[in-house]
Amino acid sequence: MFARALARFAPVALLAAPVPALAAEPSGIIALPLNPVVPVEQRGCTAKTASGLGYTMLRPATGPTPAATDYVLVNYVGYLAATGAVFDQNMRTPFPANGVIPGFSEGLQMMMRGGIARLCIPAALGYGAQGTGPIPANSDLVFQVELIDFKTAAEVEAMRKASGQPATPPQ
């Protein structure tokens, strides 16, 4: 909508305008695109599971934990352990707990509704030697995850039926 409105005012002038030379930005301007970096003190974990997954419960919660086959609703930010460079973040994201990398899935199954955890995922429990997108091969990863809610597959299916959505395809 904004682009359409802008195009009405000066479609030709916009394309013909000279591109200014890149110069150093004044100190108060944030350079775009924004590539946040998480400080080193927020890249470590205080405990470790038998598989090697590191974790710190930042906001402990009580109650049941999701099973691997449950659907979770989370807020999260993911960043590289080595540099702190953020590679992904999302709010209110639903997905199956076992539909993500093994370390993330394992960490989710340790959390309780309302809890926030930092998960330190070694490369072997992440993307391993293949890497993906902005994540280099053999990268250790860190996620801060808030478990907002979770439902069983049967509960999700009942919700879909009640809302008139088609059943999920077999997996």
ABEGO torsion letter per residue (X at the ends): XAAAAAAAABAAAAAABBBBBBBBBBAABBBOBBBBBBBAAAABBABBBAAGBBBBBABBBBEBBBBAABBBBBBBBBBBAAAGBBABBBBGBBBBAAABBAAAAAAAAABBBGBBBBBBBBAAABAEAAEBEABBBGBBBBBBBBBABBBBAAAAAAAAAAAGBBBBBBX
